[in-house]
Amino acid sequence: MSAIATITPPAERNLKNHVSVSQTLANTVTMAYRGLLKIKRTPEQLFDVTLQPIIFTLMFAYIFGGAIAGNVQSYLPQLIPGILVQTVITTSVVTGVQLREDMDKGVFDRFKSLPIARIAPLSGALLADTLRYTIATTITFVVGFLMGYRPGGGILGVVAAGLLVIVSSWAISWIFAFFGVIARTAGSVQGISFLVLFPLTFLSNAYVPLDTLPGWLRWFATINPVSHLVTAVRELANHGTFGADAWLALLGAAVIVAVFAPLTVRAYMRKA
C-alpha cells in the first residue's frame, strides 16, 4: 500500500506573514548594525559630522565673534548651541539620501526575500543615524570647550541639550526619509532637503540676536521652530534650565513623528 499525500489547494491554505514585535525590534537592531558596518567600511561617510562642526565653529567664531559679541569668548555661548543645532539637523538629510540610494541599488529588493520584518530596513536606518547625531553633538561641544566655551549648565545641562538635539533631529529625519522613499533620485532628495533646511537654519537666532534683524525677518525668525530649539539648547547648556522653548521643541518633534512616520511607512510599504 502506498500513502497518497493530500495537497491543499492554494486558495484553501492558511498563509501567514506575521512578524512579532520582538522579532521586529531584533531585525531593526540588525539593520542598524548593518548601517554601522557601512560606516566602518567607508569612514568618509562621517566627514560631515566630524569636519563640519570644526570648520563652522572656527569660521563663524572668528568672523562674527568680534562684530556680534565684542570677542570670540563672549560669542561662544551663543554660537556653540547654534552650530550644534545646524550641524545635527543637516546631518539628518543623510537618512533620506542613503535610503534612496539603497532602494535604487536594489538592496531593499533583496530584503523582501528574507524572513524579516518589512519595516526593519527603514527603522534600522533611522536608528543607525542616531550615532551620527551623537558624534556631531560630541565634537561640537569638544571644539567649543577647546576654544574656551564653559557651559554654565554643567555636565547635566550639556547632556540634556545634546539629547534634546538628537531627539529633535531623529524626528526631523522622518521627513527626509519620506522624501527618500517618494523621490526618484538621491540627488533630488538632497536638493529638496537643503532647500528646506538652509532658510530654516540661517534665518533663525542661531548666529545673531533677533533684535539685530529687520522687522519682517525678525517675525519669521521668532516663529521659526529652529529658533525655539536653539534657544532651548542655550538655556540647557548655559543655564541648566528646561524652559518653554524646550517643551515646544519636544512638542514639535512629536508632531513631526506623528505626521511623517505614518506617511513614510505607508509609502515605504507600497514599494517594499
Summary of the structure (lengths in Angstrom):
residues: 272
radius of gyration: 22.4
end to end distance: 48.0
largest distance: 100.0
contacts: 879
relative contact order: 0.14
helix: 80%
strand: 0%
